[in-house]
């Protein structure tokens, strides 16, 4: 006796399931890669925010130091100009 041919619907369902399994595995790999890229972007964002903050703080401190130096030079000039020549 010859084996009975598979029902065409069952054959198609098996093919669809195999394709679906393959697509699911591929989707999982893509999702993992996307999570990795998202983490890299988050890390980059933190670095940029930190760097911009450091730059702003550095500029602020430099301006404060410049103001203090200007003040000291003004006082020095005042002291030197108030002295009478010997």
C-alpha positions, 0 to 999 in steps of 0.5 A, a space after each residue: 500500500 502506498 502512503 497517503 499523500 499529505 493533506 494540502 492544507 496541512 502541508 501549507 500550514 507546516 510551511 507557514 509555521 516554519 516560516 513563522 518560526 524563522 521570522 520570529 527568530 530573526 525578529 528576536 535578533 533585530 530586537 536585541 540589536 535595537 536594544 544595544 543601539 538604544 543603550 549606546 544612544 542613551 550612553 552618548 546622551 549622558 556623555 553629551 549632557 555631562 560635557 556640556 555641563 562641564 563646559 558651562 561650569 568651566 566658562 562660569 569659573 573662568 569668568 569669575 576668575 577674570 573678574 577677580 583678576 580685574 578687581 585685583 589689578 584695579 586695586 593695584 593700580 589704585 595703590 600704585 597711583 596713590 603713592 608719591 614718587 620719591 
